[in-house]
Amino acid sequence: MDSASPAPSSRQKAAFAFIFVTVMLDMLAFGIIIPVLPHLIVELIGGSMAQAAVWVGAISTMFMLMQFIFSPVQGTLSDRFGRRTVILISSFGLGVDFIVIALAPTVWLLFVGRLVSGICAASFSTANAYIADIVPREKRAAAYGALGAAFAIGFITGPALGGLLGHISIRLPFWVAAGLSLINFCYGFFVLPESLPAERRSKRFDWSHANPFGALVLLRRYPQVFALASVYFLINLAQFSLNSTYVLYADYRYGWGTQAVGYTLAFVGLCSGIVQAVLVRRLMPKLGERRMIMIGLPLCVVGYLFFGFSSVGWMFLVGIPFLCLGGLSGPPAQALMTQQVDPHEQGRLQGALSSLASLAGIFGPALFANLFGLFISDHAPVHLPGIAFLLAALLLAAATVLADYAIRHIHLAQPADQQTPPSLHGELSPIADVVTHDHLPHHQQESSP
């Protein structure tokens, strides 16, 4: 919006804050069960931790599979029926499902509950589409940075809160997650306005667009978006090198226990939050989307190289800021993609991107964990504990080359139908200014996940 735009109303601030909280709760709901889920499974099956590990792997894979399948479904539904309805149903469904999980008497009911959680937690794609609806092109990277900060906050607090609550009762984290989701639903029911006017919605719900592979066809219609989406996939795939091997790697190479691992994960989350909530907003006006992307990706490569080659713990810690600075590339890339897609297809775009991230989550953990196990085994072609991180660095080097190609050929002109619609100049348009003011708590101020 221009400088003449009126100050954001309390209702508009609350709408943006609700999207922020929704994303944070999705991540919190994912992280809060990490410390307690294996123990709950052991309790339910009456077996060993080894048997529980099999169930944990199956549940994690199926959770990501549900995300892969239903992210485009939610995105397409939001294009047809509006963002508000889909977000509220997801929040309500997530709350009810956590109650079911908290009461689950068998591991199979727990398994089914996590499948439903994966479906409901797919609302992240709709939240991204909401931001694309209400925030002008030049401020979208800052807005996506706010969502990235929400992701980081959930990543920091989720496992810590789950461990604290689980020490009191192994089922208490699920009750707390249920309460937070249901409170979020009630809050959103009264304060969240619809961001997609009826005249800008899709005329019908098309199943060919809603299935994950059909949603990806959308990306092929926009060549530069397809290239940037491929970069997005490579970034997410590389990230699972850290998710799937870090605990074992830190113990094997540095002798770090659970406390040291927890501190370093908190450090990762803190650095990520600073990058997403502060640096992107401050650097975007000076550098622009394209330079931010081409600065962030090489820094991420450096971070993974530190991880892979560090023989002592302090060198590994040096790599964390580099890795987190790589987060400078994500929000501007996402903003560029929204600028190339028609307004009535923003939900499909975000659904397709969420599906790509989920697809990385289906295959990434097994890929990196098996590589780590192979290269520390007696059958290893060479002893290389950091192989997972070195492969991640290679993937991001390829992503850098691909991103350079994409941004050199991306369409610079603003499509006519991408201009801010008249319906957003009234009640909703000032929401965009929220991302450039200090309306959220200081650690949640926007700047561009």
N, C-alpha and C positions, 0 to 999 in steps of 0.2 A: 504494500500500500504506500501511497505517497505521504508526505509529511502532514498533509491536511486531514488525514484520517483521524476520526475521533478516538479518544482514549478508550482502551478496552473496558467493557463493562464487567461487573462482578460475575455475571452469568457467563460471559465469554471466557473470562479467566478460569472459571470453574470447569468449563468444557475442556479446555486444553489440559488443565490439571487432572481431569478424569482420565483422559487418554494416557497421560504420563503414568498415573497410578495403575491403570489397567495393564500396561506393558510391564511395569515393575512387579505387579502381582503375578502375572504369568511366569516371569522368571523366578520370582520368589517361590511360587508353587512348585516349580521344577526343582529348585535347589533345596527347599526345606526338607524334602524327604530323603535326600542323598545319605545323610548320616544314619537314618533309622530304618530305611526300607529293607536292607539285608537282615537286620535283626528281627524285624516284624515277620519276614518270610521264614526265618529260622524258627520263630515261635509257632507259625502256622503249620509248617511242614514237619516240625519235630525232628529236623535233620541237622546236618553239619553246615558250616559256612561254605564249604566247597559246593554242596548241593544248592545252597541259597544263591551262590554266584551264578549258577546256570540260569536260575529264575530271574535274577537281576538283569543278566544280559538279554534274556528273551523279552522281559518287560520293557527295557530301555529301547530295544530295537523296534518293538511294536508301537511304543509311544511315538518314536520318530516316523514310523510308517504311517500312523494316523495323521500326523502333522503333514506329511507329504501328500496324502490323499485329500485331506479336508481343507487345507489352506486355500486351494483354488476354488473349492466349493463355497467357502465362506466369502471369498473375494467376489465371486460371481453373484452370490445371493445379495451381497451388499450393493453391487452395481444395479441390481434389479429392484430391491426393496428398501434400500437405504442403509447407511452405516449404523445408525443408532440402534435399530432393531436387532441387527446381527450381533453387535457388541454386547448389548444387554442380555440377550439370550445366552451368549457364551459365558458371561459372568455368572448368571444364575445357574447354568448347567454345571459350571466348574464348582460352585459352592455346594450344590446338592451332591455332586459326585464325590467330593471329599468327605462328606458325611457318610456315604456308602462305604468308602474305603476305611474310614475310621472304625466302622462297625463290622467290617468284613470278618466272618468266622473261618473262611477258607482261603487258600492261596489263589484258587481259581476266581473267586469273587474279587479279590485284590487285583488280579490280572485284568479282569473285565473293567474294573474301575479305572485302572491306568489307561486303558484304551479310550474310555470316554474322556478322561482328562486330556489325552492327546488331541481329541477332536475339538474340545472346548477351548483349549489353549491355542488353537490355530487362529484366534482372533487377532493376533499380531498383524496379520496381513491387512485386516480391516482397519486397524488403528493407523497403519501407514497410509492407507487410502484416505482416511479421514483427514490426515495432515495434508495430503496432496490437494484435497478439496478446498481447504480453508486458508492455506498459506501461499502467498505469492511465490513465483518462481525463484526470485532472488533471495528469499528467506527460508526456502525449504531445507537447505543443508543444515541451517541452524536448528530448525525444528527436528530434523532427524537426529541431530546431535543430542537434543533433549531426550529423545527416546533411547538413544545409546547410553546416556547417563542413567536412565531408569533401569536399563538392562544391567549396567554395572552395579548399581545399588542393590538390585535383586541378587546378583551374583555374589556380592560381599556378604549380605545379611542372611540369605537363604540357608546355606549350610550351617552357619554359626547359630542362627535361631533354631534350626532343626535339631542341632546337637544339644543345645541348652534345654529345649522343651522335651526332647527325647529322654534326657536324664531324669526328668520328672515322671514321664509316662511315655511309653513307646508309641502310643496312639495320639498323644496330645498335639503333635505338629499337624496332623491331618485335621483335627478339630479347629485349630487356630487358622489354618489355611481356608477352611470352609467359612469360618466367620468373616475373614477378611474379604473373600469373594462375594459373599452375600451382602455385606455392608457396602461394597463397591457397587453392586447391582442397585441397591436402594438409593445410593447417592446419585448414580447416573440416571436413574429413572426420573428424578426430579430436576436435575440440572443440565443434562446433556442434550443440546439441540441437535437436530438433524443437519448434516453438512451437505447432503446431496439432494437438491430440489427435484421434484417429480419430473420436471421437463428435461433434466439431464440424466435420467436413469435409463438403463437398457429397457427396451420394449418387452422383452420376454427373457425367461431363464432358459439358457441353452446348455444342455448337458455336455455337449461337445467342448464347451468352454470351461465347464466345471471340473472335468476329470483332469488329473495332474498333467497328463501328457498333452491333452487338448489345450490346457492353459499355456503350455510351453510353446504351442504353435503361434500364440500371440507374439512371442519374442521374435520369431522368424520373420514376421511381417515388418519389423523395425530392425534392420541390420545392425545399426549401432547399439540399439538396446540389447540385441542378442549378444553382441560382443561384450558389453559391460556386464550383462547377466552372467556370462561365462566367467568373467573376472570375479563376480560376486560368489559364484559357486566354488572357484578355486580358493578364495579367501576362507570360506566356511570349511572346506575340506581340510585345508592346512591347519585350521584351528583345532581340529580333532586330534592332531598329534599331541597337543598339550592336554586335552581333556582325557585322552585314553591312556597315556603313558606317564604323565608327570609324576604321580604318586610313586609308582614303581621305579621310575628313573631316578628320582631324588633319593630314594632309599638305597638303590643299588649303587649309585655313583658317589653320593655325598654322605650317605648314612643319616639322612634327615628322617626324623620321626614325624608323627602326626602333628605335633605342635608346630614344628618348623614349617611343615607343609601348609598348615593353616595360616601362619603368619605370611608366608610368601604369596599365597592365594589372595589374602587380603591386600597385600601390596600391589598385586596385579589389578585387582578391582579398583583400588584407589587411583592408580595411575590411569587406568582406562576412564574412570569417571572424570578426572581432571581434563584429559584430552577431549572427551566428548562434550563436557559441560562448559568448558572454558576456552580451550585453544581453538576449536573449530570456529566458534562464533567470532573470536577476535582476529583470526587469520583469514577467514573467508573473504571479507571485503578487500583485503590487501592482495591476496593471491588468486582468488577465483577458483572455480571448481576444478578446472583442468590441472593447474599447477598443484593444487592440494592432492589430487589423486597421484600425480607423478612424484610427489615428495613422500607421501605416506607409504606406498608400496615398497620402495627400496629400503626404507627404514625398518619395515617389518621383516624383510629378508635379512637385514643385519641382526635383528633380534633373534631370529631362529638360528642363524649361524653361531651366535654366542651360545645359545642353548646346546647346540649339537657338539661344539668343540670344547666347551668349558670343562676342564678337568677338576676344577675346584669350585666350591659353592659360590664364592664371592664373584667369580666371573659370570656365573649363571645369573646372579642378581643384576649385574650390569646390563644384561640383555633385556631385562624386563621393560625399562623405559623405552628402548628402541621398538620392542614389540608393540607396546601400547601406543606409541606415536604413529605406528602403522594405521591406527584407527582414524587418522586424518583423512584417509582415502575413502572410507565407506560412505559417509553421509553425502559428500559431493557427487559420488558415483550414483547413488540412489536418486539424488535430486536431478541429475542430468537425465536419468531414465524417465522420471515422471514428466519431464518437459517434452519428451518425444512421443508420448502416448496420449491419445484423446481422453478428455475428462471422463467420459462414460466407461472407459476401460481401465481406470486407475485401480479398481478393486481386483480385476483380473491380473493386472501387472503385479500387484503386491502379493496376490495369491501364488502366482508363478514363481516369484522370488522366494517366498516362504517354502514352496515345494522344493526348490533347488537347495535351500539350506537344510531341509529335512532329508533330502536325498543324500547329501553329504553326511548327515548324521546316521544314516542307515549303513553306509559302507565304510566311512572313515574310521570309526573305532576299531573294527576288526583289522583293517589294513595296517594301521600304525602299531597296534598292540602286537600283532603277529610278527611284524618286522622287528620290533624291539626284542621280542622273545627269541627270534631267529639269530639276531646279531650279538646276543650275549650267551648263546648256547654253545655247546661243544662242537656243533656242526656248522658254526658260522664261517662263511668264507673269509671274514676278517672281523676281529673284535671291534665293534663300533656301537657302543650303547646309545649314542645320539643320532642313530640313523633316521628315526622318525622325524626329528627336527630338521635334519639336513634335507630329507625329502620335502618337508613343508617349505623350506627355503627355495628349493627348486621349483615347486609349484607356484610360489609367489613371484619368482623371477619370470616364469612364463606368463603369469597374470600381468606383470608390469609391461611386457612386450605387447600383449593383447590390448591392454588399456591404452597404450600409446597409439596403437592403430585406430582404436575406436574413437578417441577424442580428437584425432586428426581429421576424421571424416564425419563427425557428428554434425547434424543439421543445426546451424546457429540461429536461424530465424525462428521466432515464436509463432507456432501455428495459431490461426485465427481463433479456433475454438478452444485454445489453451489460455486465452486471456481471461482475466478475472471476470466471472459472470456477474451480471447486474444484481442477482439475488444475493451475492456475497458482499455487496457494498453497504448493506444495511446492518442487520443484526450480527452477522457472523464475520464480516470482513475484518473488524478490528482484532479478532483473535490472532491474526497473523502477527500483530504488533506485540503480542505477549512474548514471543520468542526473542524480542530485542529489549525487553524491560525486565526489571527485577521483581516480577510478581511471584515467582516461585521461591522457595527457600534457596539460600545461596548455593548449596551443593547440588541443586537441581536446575540451575539456570541453564538455558539452552545455548547451544552452539551448533550443533548438527547433530543409529546406531550407528 
